[in-house]
Amino acid sequence: MVMYQGQKNELKRYILGTKSAHDISINKVHKNFEVLSEDLSEKKDTINKSRNEIKCAEEILDFIESKKITSVACYKNLLGDLKKDLLKIESEVKELQNEIKELSKRRDDLKHDILQQQEKPYICTKELDFNVISNQNSFDDYKLKIN
């Protein structure tokens, strides 16, 4: 069967309808383009969401880091203040211990002085008693001599 070019085109139109093969391939390309465009827009949305989540995570990490740095600085300051207070308290304790030692020594000295003072009247009393007795004896001797 021999067909002319005009007949081929007419047969194509009859089989395919009014649309040509070129029109059909363009429609497929448009559909594929639309599908790819939708996929691309979905992926853009996913990428934007991921970027937002990454940005939020970075902000949270920056916040945590700044709090960490602030906390570390505060901890160091607090630790330094506590060390200074501890050294001050230790020096005060040493001073108090020295004062206690000195007061104990003074107390012992006072006890010793008091004991010495208490012994002096006793010694003096003994001496007086001895003197009185000796005087009494002398007086008795004198009386005896007189009689």
PyMOL CGO cylinders between C-alpha atoms (Angstrom):
from pymol import cmd
from pymol.cgo import CYLINDER

trace = [
    CYLINDER, 0.00, 0.00, 0.00, 1.36, 3.27, -1.03, 0.3, 1, 1, 1, 1, 1, 1,
    CYLINDER, 1.36, 3.27, -1.03, 0.35, 6.31, 0.92, 0.3, 1, 1, 1, 1, 1, 1,
    CYLINDER, 0.35, 6.31, 0.92, 1.08, 9.83, 0.27, 0.3, 1, 1, 1, 1, 1, 1,
    CYLINDER, 1.08, 9.83, 0.27, 2.37, 12.22, 2.85, 0.3, 1, 1, 1, 1, 1, 1,
    CYLINDER, 2.37, 12.22, 2.85, -0.93, 14.00, 3.06, 0.3, 1, 1, 1, 1, 1, 1,
    CYLINDER, -0.93, 14.00, 3.06, -2.69, 10.75, 3.65, 0.3, 1, 1, 1, 1, 1, 1,
    CYLINDER, -2.69, 10.75, 3.65, -0.29, 9.81, 6.44, 0.3, 1, 1, 1, 1, 1, 1,
    CYLINDER, -0.29, 9.81, 6.44, -0.98, 13.03, 8.23, 0.3, 1, 1, 1, 1, 1, 1,
    CYLINDER, -0.98, 13.03, 8.23, -4.70, 12.52, 7.78, 0.3, 1, 1, 1, 1, 1, 1,
    CYLINDER, -4.70, 12.52, 7.78, -4.46, 8.98, 9.12, 0.3, 1, 1, 1, 1, 1, 1,
    CYLINDER, -4.46, 8.98, 9.12, -2.50, 10.21, 12.14, 0.3, 1, 1, 1, 1, 1, 1,
    CYLINDER, -2.50, 10.21, 12.14, -5.14, 12.83, 12.83, 0.3, 1, 1, 1, 1, 1, 1,
    CYLINDER, -5.14, 12.83, 12.83, -7.83, 10.25, 12.50, 0.3, 1, 1, 1, 1, 1, 1,
    CYLINDER, -7.83, 10.25, 12.50, -6.12, 7.82, 14.89, 0.3, 1, 1, 1, 1, 1, 1,
    CYLINDER, -6.12, 7.82, 14.89, -4.89, 10.36, 17.38, 0.3, 1, 1, 1, 1, 1, 1,
    CYLINDER, -4.89, 10.36, 17.38, -7.67, 12.76, 16.96, 0.3, 1, 1, 1, 1, 1, 1,
    CYLINDER, -7.67, 12.76, 16.96, -7.01, 16.38, 16.38, 0.3, 1, 1, 1, 1, 1, 1,
    CYLINDER, -7.01, 16.38, 16.38, -3.90, 16.30, 18.53, 0.3, 1, 1, 1, 1, 1, 1,
    CYLINDER, -3.90, 16.30, 18.53, -0.66, 15.58, 16.90, 0.3, 1, 1, 1, 1, 1, 1,
    CYLINDER, -0.66, 15.58, 16.90, 2.14, 13.41, 18.24, 0.3, 1, 1, 1, 1, 1, 1,
    CYLINDER, 2.14, 13.41, 18.24, 4.05, 16.57, 18.90, 0.3, 1, 1, 1, 1, 1, 1,
    CYLINDER, 4.05, 16.57, 18.90, 1.17, 17.88, 21.01, 0.3, 1, 1, 1, 1, 1, 1,
    CYLINDER, 1.17, 17.88, 21.01, 1.03, 14.61, 22.93, 0.3, 1, 1, 1, 1, 1, 1,
    CYLINDER, 1.03, 14.61, 22.93, 4.75, 14.69, 23.72, 0.3, 1, 1, 1, 1, 1, 1,
    CYLINDER, 4.75, 14.69, 23.72, 4.45, 18.35, 24.79, 0.3, 1, 1, 1, 1, 1, 1,
    CYLINDER, 4.45, 18.35, 24.79, 1.58, 17.37, 27.14, 0.3, 1, 1, 1, 1, 1, 1,
    CYLINDER, 1.58, 17.37, 27.14, 3.71, 14.60, 28.64, 0.3, 1, 1, 1, 1, 1, 1,
    CYLINDER, 3.71, 14.60, 28.64, 6.60, 17.01, 29.08, 0.3, 1, 1, 1, 1, 1, 1,
    CYLINDER, 6.60, 17.01, 29.08, 4.25, 19.54, 30.74, 0.3, 1, 1, 1, 1, 1, 1,
    CYLINDER, 4.25, 19.54, 30.74, 2.89, 16.84, 33.07, 0.3, 1, 1, 1, 1, 1, 1,
    CYLINDER, 2.89, 16.84, 33.07, 6.41, 15.69, 33.91, 0.3, 1, 1, 1, 1, 1, 1,
    CYLINDER, 6.41, 15.69, 33.91, 7.42, 19.34, 34.41, 0.3, 1, 1, 1, 1, 1, 1,
    CYLINDER, 7.42, 19.34, 34.41, 4.46, 19.89, 36.74, 0.3, 1, 1, 1, 1, 1, 1,
    CYLINDER, 4.46, 19.89, 36.74, 5.32, 16.75, 38.73, 0.3, 1, 1, 1, 1, 1, 1,
    CYLINDER, 5.32, 16.75, 38.73, 8.95, 17.80, 38.94, 0.3, 1, 1, 1, 1, 1, 1,
    CYLINDER, 8.95, 17.80, 38.94, 7.92, 21.34, 39.93, 0.3, 1, 1, 1, 1, 1, 1,
    CYLINDER, 7.92, 21.34, 39.93, 5.72, 19.96, 42.72, 0.3, 1, 1, 1, 1, 1, 1,
    CYLINDER, 5.72, 19.96, 42.72, 8.57, 17.72, 43.90, 0.3, 1, 1, 1, 1, 1, 1,
    CYLINDER, 8.57, 17.72, 43.90, 10.92, 20.68, 43.76, 0.3, 1, 1, 1, 1, 1, 1,
    CYLINDER, 10.92, 20.68, 43.76, 8.56, 22.89, 45.77, 0.3, 1, 1, 1, 1, 1, 1,
    CYLINDER, 8.56, 22.89, 45.77, 8.11, 20.10, 48.37, 0.3, 1, 1, 1, 1, 1, 1,
    CYLINDER, 8.11, 20.10, 48.37, 11.87, 19.73, 48.62, 0.3, 1, 1, 1, 1, 1, 1,
    CYLINDER, 11.87, 19.73, 48.62, 12.26, 23.51, 48.93, 0.3, 1, 1, 1, 1, 1, 1,
    CYLINDER, 12.26, 23.51, 48.93, 9.74, 23.47, 51.77, 0.3, 1, 1, 1, 1, 1, 1,
    CYLINDER, 9.74, 23.47, 51.77, 11.62, 20.60, 53.42, 0.3, 1, 1, 1, 1, 1, 1,
    CYLINDER, 11.62, 20.60, 53.42, 14.92, 22.46, 53.00, 0.3, 1, 1, 1, 1, 1, 1,
    CYLINDER, 14.92, 22.46, 53.00, 13.41, 25.65, 54.45, 0.3, 1, 1, 1, 1, 1, 1,
    CYLINDER, 13.41, 25.65, 54.45, 12.04, 23.72, 57.42, 0.3, 1, 1, 1, 1, 1, 1,
    CYLINDER, 12.04, 23.72, 57.42, 15.44, 22.10, 57.93, 0.3, 1, 1, 1, 1, 1, 1,
    CYLINDER, 15.44, 22.10, 57.93, 17.17, 25.48, 57.72, 0.3, 1, 1, 1, 1, 1, 1,
    CYLINDER, 17.17, 25.48, 57.72, 14.75, 26.92, 60.27, 0.3, 1, 1, 1, 1, 1, 1,
    CYLINDER, 14.75, 26.92, 60.27, 15.33, 23.96, 62.59, 0.3, 1, 1, 1, 1, 1, 1,
    CYLINDER, 15.33, 23.96, 62.59, 19.10, 24.31, 62.18, 0.3, 1, 1, 1, 1, 1, 1,
    CYLINDER, 19.10, 24.31, 62.18, 18.88, 28.05, 62.89, 0.3, 1, 1, 1, 1, 1, 1,
    CYLINDER, 18.88, 28.05, 62.89, 16.76, 27.39, 65.98, 0.3, 1, 1, 1, 1, 1, 1,
    CYLINDER, 16.76, 27.39, 65.98, 19.18, 24.69, 67.16, 0.3, 1, 1, 1, 1, 1, 1,
    CYLINDER, 19.18, 24.69, 67.16, 22.13, 27.08, 66.65, 0.3, 1, 1, 1, 1, 1, 1,
    CYLINDER, 22.13, 27.08, 66.65, 20.34, 29.77, 68.67, 0.3, 1, 1, 1, 1, 1, 1,
    CYLINDER, 20.34, 29.77, 68.67, 19.66, 27.27, 71.45, 0.3, 1, 1, 1, 1, 1, 1,
    CYLINDER, 19.66, 27.27, 71.45, 23.30, 26.14, 71.42, 0.3, 1, 1, 1, 1, 1, 1,
    CYLINDER, 23.30, 26.14, 71.42, 24.49, 29.76, 71.50, 0.3, 1, 1, 1, 1, 1, 1,
    CYLINDER, 24.49, 29.76, 71.50, 22.15, 30.44, 74.43, 0.3, 1, 1, 1, 1, 1, 1,
    CYLINDER, 22.15, 30.44, 74.43, 23.39, 27.35, 76.27, 0.3, 1, 1, 1, 1, 1, 1,
    CYLINDER, 23.39, 27.35, 76.27, 27.01, 28.28, 75.57, 0.3, 1, 1, 1, 1, 1, 1,
    CYLINDER, 27.01, 28.28, 75.57, 26.51, 31.83, 76.83, 0.3, 1, 1, 1, 1, 1, 1,
    CYLINDER, 26.51, 31.83, 76.83, 24.81, 30.48, 79.96, 0.3, 1, 1, 1, 1, 1, 1,
    CYLINDER, 24.81, 30.48, 79.96, 27.66, 27.99, 80.38, 0.3, 1, 1, 1, 1, 1, 1,
    CYLINDER, 27.66, 27.99, 80.38, 30.27, 30.75, 80.07, 0.3, 1, 1, 1, 1, 1, 1,
    CYLINDER, 30.27, 30.75, 80.07, 28.29, 32.94, 82.45, 0.3, 1, 1, 1, 1, 1, 1,
    CYLINDER, 28.29, 32.94, 82.45, 27.89, 30.04, 84.88, 0.3, 1, 1, 1, 1, 1, 1,
    CYLINDER, 27.89, 30.04, 84.88, 31.60, 29.19, 84.73, 0.3, 1, 1, 1, 1, 1, 1,
    CYLINDER, 31.60, 29.19, 84.73, 32.55, 32.83, 85.33, 0.3, 1, 1, 1, 1, 1, 1,
    CYLINDER, 32.55, 32.83, 85.33, 30.08, 33.06, 88.20, 0.3, 1, 1, 1, 1, 1, 1,
    CYLINDER, 30.08, 33.06, 88.20, 31.39, 29.77, 89.64, 0.3, 1, 1, 1, 1, 1, 1,
    CYLINDER, 31.39, 29.77, 89.64, 34.98, 31.03, 89.43, 0.3, 1, 1, 1, 1, 1, 1,
    CYLINDER, 34.98, 31.03, 89.43, 34.04, 34.30, 91.14, 0.3, 1, 1, 1, 1, 1, 1,
    CYLINDER, 34.04, 34.30, 91.14, 32.14, 32.43, 93.83, 0.3, 1, 1, 1, 1, 1, 1,
    CYLINDER, 32.14, 32.43, 93.83, 35.01, 30.01, 94.34, 0.3, 1, 1, 1, 1, 1, 1,
    CYLINDER, 35.01, 30.01, 94.34, 37.49, 32.90, 94.62, 0.3, 1, 1, 1, 1, 1, 1,
    CYLINDER, 37.49, 32.90, 94.62, 35.28, 34.67, 97.17, 0.3, 1, 1, 1, 1, 1, 1,
    CYLINDER, 35.28, 34.67, 97.17, 34.92, 31.46, 99.17, 0.3, 1, 1, 1, 1, 1, 1,
    CYLINDER, 34.92, 31.46, 99.17, 38.70, 30.97, 99.19, 0.3, 1, 1, 1, 1, 1, 1,
    CYLINDER, 38.70, 30.97, 99.19, 39.20, 34.54, 100.42, 0.3, 1, 1, 1, 1, 1, 1,
    CYLINDER, 39.20, 34.54, 100.42, 36.59, 34.03, 103.13, 0.3, 1, 1, 1, 1, 1, 1,
    CYLINDER, 36.59, 34.03, 103.13, 38.20, 30.74, 104.14, 0.3, 1, 1, 1, 1, 1, 1,
    CYLINDER, 38.20, 30.74, 104.14, 41.64, 32.35, 104.43, 0.3, 1, 1, 1, 1, 1, 1,
    CYLINDER, 41.64, 32.35, 104.43, 40.15, 35.21, 106.46, 0.3, 1, 1, 1, 1, 1, 1,
    CYLINDER, 40.15, 35.21, 106.46, 38.38, 32.76, 108.78, 0.3, 1, 1, 1, 1, 1, 1,
    CYLINDER, 38.38, 32.76, 108.78, 41.57, 30.71, 109.16, 0.3, 1, 1, 1, 1, 1, 1,
    CYLINDER, 41.57, 30.71, 109.16, 43.54, 33.81, 110.15, 0.3, 1, 1, 1, 1, 1, 1,
    CYLINDER, 43.54, 33.81, 110.15, 40.80, 34.81, 112.62, 0.3, 1, 1, 1, 1, 1, 1,
    CYLINDER, 40.80, 34.81, 112.62, 40.87, 31.30, 114.11, 0.3, 1, 1, 1, 1, 1, 1,
    CYLINDER, 40.87, 31.30, 114.11, 44.67, 31.52, 114.50, 0.3, 1, 1, 1, 1, 1, 1,
    CYLINDER, 44.67, 31.52, 114.50, 44.32, 34.90, 116.21, 0.3, 1, 1, 1, 1, 1, 1,
    CYLINDER, 44.32, 34.90, 116.21, 41.67, 33.50, 118.54, 0.3, 1, 1, 1, 1, 1, 1,
    CYLINDER, 41.67, 33.50, 118.54, 43.85, 30.48, 119.32, 0.3, 1, 1, 1, 1, 1, 1,
    CYLINDER, 43.85, 30.48, 119.32, 46.75, 32.78, 120.16, 0.3, 1, 1, 1, 1, 1, 1,
    CYLINDER, 46.75, 32.78, 120.16, 44.49, 34.90, 122.36, 0.3, 1, 1, 1, 1, 1, 1,
    CYLINDER, 44.49, 34.90, 122.36, 43.25, 31.75, 124.11, 0.3, 1, 1, 1, 1, 1, 1,
    CYLINDER, 43.25, 31.75, 124.11, 46.83, 30.61, 124.70, 0.3, 1, 1, 1, 1, 1, 1,
    CYLINDER, 46.83, 30.61, 124.70, 47.76, 33.99, 126.08, 0.3, 1, 1, 1, 1, 1, 1,
    CYLINDER, 47.76, 33.99, 126.08, 44.67, 34.09, 128.31, 0.3, 1, 1, 1, 1, 1, 1,
    CYLINDER, 44.67, 34.09, 128.31, 45.44, 30.57, 129.55, 0.3, 1, 1, 1, 1, 1, 1,
    CYLINDER, 45.44, 30.57, 129.55, 48.99, 31.63, 130.36, 0.3, 1, 1, 1, 1, 1, 1,
    CYLINDER, 48.99, 31.63, 130.36, 47.74, 34.74, 132.17, 0.3, 1, 1, 1, 1, 1, 1,
    CYLINDER, 47.74, 34.74, 132.17, 45.22, 32.61, 134.08, 0.3, 1, 1, 1, 1, 1, 1,
    CYLINDER, 45.22, 32.61, 134.08, 47.98, 30.21, 135.13, 0.3, 1, 1, 1, 1, 1, 1,
    CYLINDER, 47.98, 30.21, 135.13, 50.16, 33.16, 136.19, 0.3, 1, 1, 1, 1, 1, 1,
    CYLINDER, 50.16, 33.16, 136.19, 47.26, 34.62, 138.18, 0.3, 1, 1, 1, 1, 1, 1,
    CYLINDER, 47.26, 34.62, 138.18, 46.63, 31.26, 139.84, 0.3, 1, 1, 1, 1, 1, 1,
    CYLINDER, 46.63, 31.26, 139.84, 50.26, 31.05, 140.75, 0.3, 1, 1, 1, 1, 1, 1,
    CYLINDER, 50.26, 31.05, 140.75, 50.22, 34.61, 142.13, 0.3, 1, 1, 1, 1, 1, 1,
    CYLINDER, 50.22, 34.61, 142.13, 47.05, 33.91, 144.10, 0.3, 1, 1, 1, 1, 1, 1,
    CYLINDER, 47.05, 33.91, 144.10, 48.54, 30.74, 145.54, 0.3, 1, 1, 1, 1, 1, 1,
    CYLINDER, 48.54, 30.74, 145.54, 51.66, 32.65, 146.52, 0.3, 1, 1, 1, 1, 1, 1,
    CYLINDER, 51.66, 32.65, 146.52, 49.57, 35.38, 148.12, 0.3, 1, 1, 1, 1, 1, 1,
    CYLINDER, 49.57, 35.38, 148.12, 47.52, 32.80, 149.97, 0.3, 1, 1, 1, 1, 1, 1,
    CYLINDER, 47.52, 32.80, 149.97, 50.68, 31.13, 151.21, 0.3, 1, 1, 1, 1, 1, 1,
    CYLINDER, 50.68, 31.13, 151.21, 52.17, 34.42, 152.42, 0.3, 1, 1, 1, 1, 1, 1,
    CYLINDER, 52.17, 34.42, 152.42, 49.48, 35.06, 155.00, 0.3, 1, 1, 1, 1, 1, 1,
    CYLINDER, 49.48, 35.06, 155.00, 49.81, 31.49, 156.12, 0.3, 1, 1, 1, 1, 1, 1,
    CYLINDER, 49.81, 31.49, 156.12, 53.56, 31.92, 156.36, 0.3, 1, 1, 1, 1, 1, 1,
    CYLINDER, 53.56, 31.92, 156.36, 53.07, 35.26, 158.05, 0.3, 1, 1, 1, 1, 1, 1,
    CYLINDER, 53.07, 35.26, 158.05, 50.55, 33.72, 160.40, 0.3, 1, 1, 1, 1, 1, 1,
    CYLINDER, 50.55, 33.72, 160.40, 52.98, 30.96, 161.21, 0.3, 1, 1, 1, 1, 1, 1,
    CYLINDER, 52.98, 30.96, 161.21, 55.70, 33.49, 161.81, 0.3, 1, 1, 1, 1, 1, 1,
    CYLINDER, 55.70, 33.49, 161.81, 53.36, 35.52, 163.98, 0.3, 1, 1, 1, 1, 1, 1,
    CYLINDER, 53.36, 35.52, 163.98, 52.31, 32.43, 165.85, 0.3, 1, 1, 1, 1, 1, 1,
    CYLINDER, 52.31, 32.43, 165.85, 55.92, 31.52, 166.29, 0.3, 1, 1, 1, 1, 1, 1,
    CYLINDER, 55.92, 31.52, 166.29, 56.75, 35.02, 167.43, 0.3, 1, 1, 1, 1, 1, 1,
    CYLINDER, 56.75, 35.02, 167.43, 53.78, 35.08, 169.76, 0.3, 1, 1, 1, 1, 1, 1,
    CYLINDER, 53.78, 35.08, 169.76, 54.76, 31.73, 171.17, 0.3, 1, 1, 1, 1, 1, 1,
    CYLINDER, 54.76, 31.73, 171.17, 58.33, 32.80, 171.49, 0.3, 1, 1, 1, 1, 1, 1,
    CYLINDER, 58.33, 32.80, 171.49, 57.27, 36.02, 173.10, 0.3, 1, 1, 1, 1, 1, 1,
    CYLINDER, 57.27, 36.02, 173.10, 54.98, 34.10, 175.36, 0.3, 1, 1, 1, 1, 1, 1,
    CYLINDER, 54.98, 34.10, 175.36, 57.79, 31.84, 176.28, 0.3, 1, 1, 1, 1, 1, 1,
    CYLINDER, 57.79, 31.84, 176.28, 60.01, 34.80, 176.84, 0.3, 1, 1, 1, 1, 1, 1,
    CYLINDER, 60.01, 34.80, 176.84, 57.35, 36.40, 178.94, 0.3, 1, 1, 1, 1, 1, 1,
    CYLINDER, 57.35, 36.40, 178.94, 56.91, 33.19, 180.89, 0.3, 1, 1, 1, 1, 1, 1,
    CYLINDER, 56.91, 33.19, 180.89, 60.63, 33.03, 181.32, 0.3, 1, 1, 1, 1, 1, 1,
    CYLINDER, 60.63, 33.03, 181.32, 60.61, 36.59, 182.45, 0.3, 1, 1, 1, 1, 1, 1,
    CYLINDER, 60.61, 36.59, 182.45, 57.84, 35.84, 184.92, 0.3, 1, 1, 1, 1, 1, 1,
    CYLINDER, 57.84, 35.84, 184.92, 59.78, 32.97, 186.22, 0.3, 1, 1, 1, 1, 1, 1,
    CYLINDER, 59.78, 32.97, 186.22, 62.78, 35.08, 186.62, 0.3, 1, 1, 1, 1, 1, 1,
    CYLINDER, 62.78, 35.08, 186.62, 60.83, 37.68, 188.47, 0.3, 1, 1, 1, 1, 1, 1,
    CYLINDER, 60.83, 37.68, 188.47, 59.30, 35.21, 190.80, 0.3, 1, 1, 1, 1, 1, 1,
]
cmd.load_cgo(trace, "trace")
